[in-house]
Amino acid sequence: MTTATPLASASSRDRLLVLAAAILFSTGGAAVKACTLNGWQVACFRSVVAVVAIYTLFPAARRGWTRRVWAVGLAYGSTMVFFVLANKLTTAANTIFLQATAPIYVLLLSPWLLSERVRPRQLAFMAILAVGMACFFVGSQPASATATNPMLGNVLGACSGFTFALCIMGLRWLGRDEGGDGATSAAVCCGSLVALLMALPMAFPVHNATRTDWAIVIFLGVFQIGLAYAFLVRGIARVPALEASLILLAEPVLNPIWAWLVHGETPTAWALAGGAIILGATVAMTLSSNRGS
């Protein structure tokens, strides 16, 4: 008879650390929209701060930048850039829910990239996620001050879902083959550097940036990325995978709420339906996987 040691060793503090990470991650949409810098500038300068924060907080991130780490960093950096650009063009809800379609691409690509078998039940969940994703492209969403080009933003949000899937698989690849947390920390730091380099050519010149804009950039780099990742690494080590994944769903739930409270941004009915389908399917898939089916 085996004992569920990870569950027994997980404390309320560990769970709160994971929840704190999810809450900090969830502030990204509202914060990006509050900054008057354009998307390329936010992506670039946030990444500058994030590189410094992660490099400072994680000594393991300062070494081991192998080719694999750079490959995963490219996926992570692309996700960061797509996320910021999408948030400037469409609603925070659309951006985060479209990024949450990453499991579709994970299921499609993992047999080839990770040699992991896909079960028939997972294909059913993938179809449900695809329906949820399609809801964001039904009908028309009027442009607004916080969502100036919703259709293009939705496309970029879908791109962030694809690159986030590559990032998830890459982090799993590193954790399995290249030393776990050290390689993962290096990949996150490397990814922030990649995002910086991707956005840098489009980030200048900077006109009329305010102190508030720079304060938001610092918040995004230090808290929404650096500190959130630090909380996640500390807490998730002892929280069971199922419980952690469900706690982290607080991010896509809270992200649109912050945007509504701060900016009065309201998603369309189709977007809310799509988000509900995606979250529901993700919960169901997580619970099913935990049962080993």
KAGI-V725540 format. One record per backbone hydrogen bond with DSSP energy under -0.5 kcal/mol. CO is the residue of the C=O (numbers start at 1). NH is the residue of the N-H. E is the energy in kcal/mol with one decimal. If there is no record, write none. Layout:
# KAGI-V725540
co=CO nh=NH e=E
co=CO nh=NH e=E
This chain:
# KAGI-V725540
co=3 nh=5 e=-2.6
co=4 nh=8 e=-2.3
co=5 nh=9 e=-2.4
co=6 nh=10 e=-0.8
co=7 nh=10 e=-0.6
co=11 nh=15 e=-1.9
co=12 nh=16 e=-2.5
co=13 nh=17 e=-2.1
co=14 nh=18 e=-1.9
co=15 nh=19 e=-2.4
co=16 nh=20 e=-2.8
co=17 nh=21 e=-2.1
co=18 nh=22 e=-2.1
co=19 nh=23 e=-2.5
co=20 nh=24 e=-2.5
co=21 nh=25 e=-2.8
co=22 nh=26 e=-2.1
co=23 nh=27 e=-0.7
co=24 nh=27 e=-1.0
co=25 nh=28 e=-1.5
co=27 nh=31 e=-2.3
co=28 nh=32 e=-2.7
co=29 nh=33 e=-1.9
co=30 nh=34 e=-1.5
co=31 nh=35 e=-1.0
co=32 nh=35 e=-0.6
co=38 nh=42 e=-2.6
co=39 nh=43 e=-2.6
co=40 nh=44 e=-2.2
co=41 nh=45 e=-2.8
co=42 nh=46 e=-2.4
co=43 nh=47 e=-1.2
co=44 nh=48 e=-1.7
co=45 nh=49 e=-1.8
co=46 nh=50 e=-2.5
co=47 nh=51 e=-2.7
co=48 nh=52 e=-1.7
co=49 nh=53 e=-2.6
co=50 nh=54 e=-3.0
co=51 nh=55 e=-2.4
co=52 nh=56 e=-1.8
co=53 nh=57 e=-2.7
co=54 nh=58 e=-2.3
co=57 nh=59 e=-0.6
co=58 nh=61 e=-1.7
co=59 nh=62 e=-1.7
co=60 nh=63 e=-1.0
co=64 nh=66 e=-2.1
co=66 nh=70 e=-2.2
co=67 nh=71 e=-2.2
co=68 nh=72 e=-2.4
co=69 nh=73 e=-2.7
co=70 nh=74 e=-2.0
co=71 nh=75 e=-1.4
co=72 nh=76 e=-2.6
co=73 nh=77 e=-3.1
co=74 nh=78 e=-2.1
co=75 nh=79 e=-1.9
co=76 nh=80 e=-2.1
co=77 nh=81 e=-2.0
co=78 nh=82 e=-2.8
co=79 nh=83 e=-2.5
co=80 nh=84 e=-1.9
co=81 nh=85 e=-2.5
co=82 nh=86 e=-2.7
co=83 nh=87 e=-2.1
co=84 nh=88 e=-1.5
co=85 nh=89 e=-0.9
co=86 nh=89 e=-0.8
co=86 nh=90 e=-2.8
co=88 nh=148 e=-1.0
co=89 nh=149 e=-1.8
co=91 nh=95 e=-2.2
co=92 nh=96 e=-2.4
co=93 nh=97 e=-2.5
co=94 nh=98 e=-2.4
co=95 nh=99 e=-2.0
co=96 nh=100 e=-1.4
co=98 nh=101 e=-1.3
co=99 nh=102 e=-1.4
co=100 nh=103 e=-0.6
co=101 nh=104 e=-2.0
co=101 nh=105 e=-0.7
co=102 nh=105 e=-0.5
co=102 nh=106 e=-2.2
co=103 nh=107 e=-2.5
co=104 nh=108 e=-1.8
co=105 nh=109 e=-2.6
co=106 nh=110 e=-2.7
co=109 nh=112 e=-1.1
co=109 nh=113 e=-2.8
co=110 nh=114 e=-2.1
co=110 nh=115 e=-0.7
co=110 nh=116 e=-1.6
co=117 nh=119 e=-0.5
co=119 nh=122 e=-0.6
co=119 nh=123 e=-1.3
co=120 nh=124 e=-1.4
co=121 nh=125 e=-1.8
co=122 nh=126 e=-2.2
co=123 nh=127 e=-2.0
co=124 nh=128 e=-1.8
co=125 nh=129 e=-2.6
co=126 nh=130 e=-2.1
co=127 nh=131 e=-1.8
co=128 nh=132 e=-2.2
co=129 nh=133 e=-2.5
co=130 nh=134 e=-2.2
co=131 nh=135 e=-1.3
co=133 nh=136 e=-1.4
co=134 nh=137 e=-1.8
co=135 nh=138 e=-1.2
co=140 nh=142 e=-0.5
co=144 nh=147 e=-0.5
co=147 nh=144 e=-2.2
co=149 nh=153 e=-2.5
co=150 nh=154 e=-2.5
co=151 nh=155 e=-2.0
co=152 nh=156 e=-2.4
co=153 nh=157 e=-2.4
co=154 nh=158 e=-2.3
co=155 nh=159 e=-2.0
co=156 nh=160 e=-2.0
co=157 nh=161 e=-1.5
co=158 nh=162 e=-1.7
co=159 nh=163 e=-2.6
co=160 nh=164 e=-2.2
co=161 nh=165 e=-1.6
co=162 nh=166 e=-1.9
co=163 nh=167 e=-2.1
co=164 nh=168 e=-2.7
co=165 nh=169 e=-2.5
co=166 nh=170 e=-2.4
co=167 nh=171 e=-2.8
co=168 nh=172 e=-2.1
co=169 nh=173 e=-2.3
co=170 nh=174 e=-2.6
co=171 nh=175 e=-2.8
co=172 nh=176 e=-2.0
co=173 nh=177 e=-2.0
co=174 nh=178 e=-3.1
co=174 nh=180 e=-0.8
co=179 nh=182 e=-1.1
co=180 nh=184 e=-2.1
co=181 nh=185 e=-2.9
co=182 nh=186 e=-2.0
co=183 nh=187 e=-2.1
co=184 nh=188 e=-2.1
co=185 nh=189 e=-2.3
co=186 nh=190 e=-2.9
co=187 nh=191 e=-2.7
co=188 nh=192 e=-1.9
co=189 nh=193 e=-1.8
co=190 nh=194 e=-2.4
co=191 nh=195 e=-2.5
co=192 nh=196 e=-2.0
co=193 nh=197 e=-2.3
co=194 nh=198 e=-2.6
co=195 nh=199 e=-2.2
co=196 nh=200 e=-1.9
co=197 nh=201 e=-0.6
co=199 nh=202 e=-1.3
co=199 nh=203 e=-0.6
co=200 nh=203 e=-1.4
co=205 nh=207 e=-0.5
co=210 nh=214 e=-1.8
co=211 nh=215 e=-2.3
co=212 nh=216 e=-2.3
co=213 nh=217 e=-2.3
co=214 nh=218 e=-2.3
co=215 nh=219 e=-2.4
co=216 nh=220 e=-2.7
co=217 nh=221 e=-2.3
co=218 nh=222 e=-3.0
co=219 nh=223 e=-2.1
co=219 nh=224 e=-2.0
co=220 nh=225 e=-0.9
co=221 nh=226 e=-1.9
co=222 nh=227 e=-3.2
co=223 nh=228 e=-1.6
co=225 nh=229 e=-2.3
co=226 nh=230 e=-2.0
co=227 nh=231 e=-2.7
co=228 nh=232 e=-2.3
co=229 nh=233 e=-2.5
co=230 nh=234 e=-2.1
co=231 nh=235 e=-2.6
co=232 nh=236 e=-2.8
co=233 nh=237 e=-0.7
co=235 nh=238 e=-1.3
co=235 nh=239 e=-0.9
co=240 nh=244 e=-2.8
co=241 nh=245 e=-2.6
co=242 nh=246 e=-1.9
co=243 nh=247 e=-2.4
co=244 nh=248 e=-2.4
co=246 nh=249 e=-0.8
co=247 nh=250 e=-1.9
co=248 nh=251 e=-1.8
co=249 nh=253 e=-1.3
co=250 nh=254 e=-2.9
co=251 nh=255 e=-2.5
co=252 nh=256 e=-0.6
co=253 nh=257 e=-0.6
co=254 nh=258 e=-2.5
co=255 nh=259 e=-1.7
co=256 nh=260 e=-2.1
co=257 nh=261 e=-2.7
co=258 nh=262 e=-2.8
co=259 nh=263 e=-2.3
co=259 nh=265 e=-1.4
co=260 nh=264 e=-1.5
co=268 nh=272 e=-2.3
co=269 nh=273 e=-2.4
co=270 nh=274 e=-2.7
co=271 nh=275 e=-2.7
co=272 nh=276 e=-2.4
co=273 nh=277 e=-2.3
co=274 nh=278 e=-2.5
co=275 nh=279 e=-2.7
co=276 nh=280 e=-2.5
co=277 nh=281 e=-2.6
co=278 nh=282 e=-2.2
co=279 nh=283 e=-2.4
co=280 nh=284 e=-2.4
co=281 nh=285 e=-2.7
co=282 nh=286 e=-2.3
co=283 nh=287 e=-2.6
co=284 nh=288 e=-2.4
co=285 nh=289 e=-2.4
co=286 nh=290 e=-1.9
co=287 nh=291 e=-1.1
co=288 nh=293 e=-1.5
co=289 nh=292 e=-1.5
